[in-house]
Amino acid sequence: MGEIEPKESLNNFKKSIKDAIPKIDAEYIIIYNPDKWKYHVFYFIDDLEKVKTEKGVIYTILHISQ
């Protein structure tokens, strides 16, 4: 979870978050809550060796419905 600096506009939000999150070779999604000024990053990882040195919670996706 990260903090978003409260300001009038979030125009440069994407660039500042990209600079702040870990550089992992994986797809990811960023969920942000402008009401609380916080964000969460979720990575979709196929090999846990990519994140051995990172801290966080690991979830296993068992099924995705379409």
C-alpha positions in Angstrom: 0.0 0.0 0.0 1.2 3.5 -0.8 0.3 7.0 0.0 -0.9 9.5 -2.5 0.2 13.1 -1.8 -3.1 15.1 -1.5 -3.2 17.7 -4.3 -5.7 19.4 -6.6 -5.0 17.2 -9.6 -3.9 13.6 -10.2 -2.6 14.3 -13.7 0.9 13.1 -13.0 -0.2 10.3 -10.7 0.6 7.5 -13.1 4.2 8.6 -13.6 4.9 9.1 -9.8 3.5 5.7 -9.0 5.5 3.9 -11.7 8.6 5.5 -10.2 7.7 4.4 -6.7 6.7 0.7 -7.2 9.1 -2.2 -7.3 10.4 -3.0 -10.8 9.2 -6.6 -11.3 9.0 -8.4 -14.7 5.3 -9.1 -14.4 1.9 -7.6 -15.3 0.4 -5.5 -12.6 -2.7 -3.4 -11.7 -2.8 -0.3 -9.5 -6.0 0.3 -7.5 -6.3 3.7 -5.9 -8.7 5.3 -3.5 -8.8 9.0 -4.0 -11.1 9.4 -0.9 -8.4 7.9 1.4 -5.4 9.1 -0.7 -3.9 5.5 -0.8 -3.1 3.0 -3.5 -2.4 -0.8 -3.8 -0.4 -2.6 -6.4 -1.2 -6.2 -7.4 1.3 -8.1 -9.6 0.4 -11.2 -11.7 3.5 -13.4 -11.3 4.1 -16.7 -13.0 7.4 -17.4 -11.2 7.9 -16.6 -7.5 11.7 -16.4 -8.1 11.0 -12.9 -9.5 9.9 -11.6 -6.1 12.1 -13.4 -3.6 13.5 -10.2 -2.3 10.2 -8.3 -2.2 7.9 -7.9 0.8 4.2 -8.4 0.5 1.3 -10.9 0.5 1.1 -13.6 -2.1 -2.3 -14.8 -3.2 -2.9 -17.9 -5.4 -5.6 -17.4 -8.1 -7.4 -20.7 -8.3 -10.0 -19.8 -10.9 -11.1 -16.9 -13.1 -14.5 -16.9 -14.6 -15.4 -15.2 -17.9 
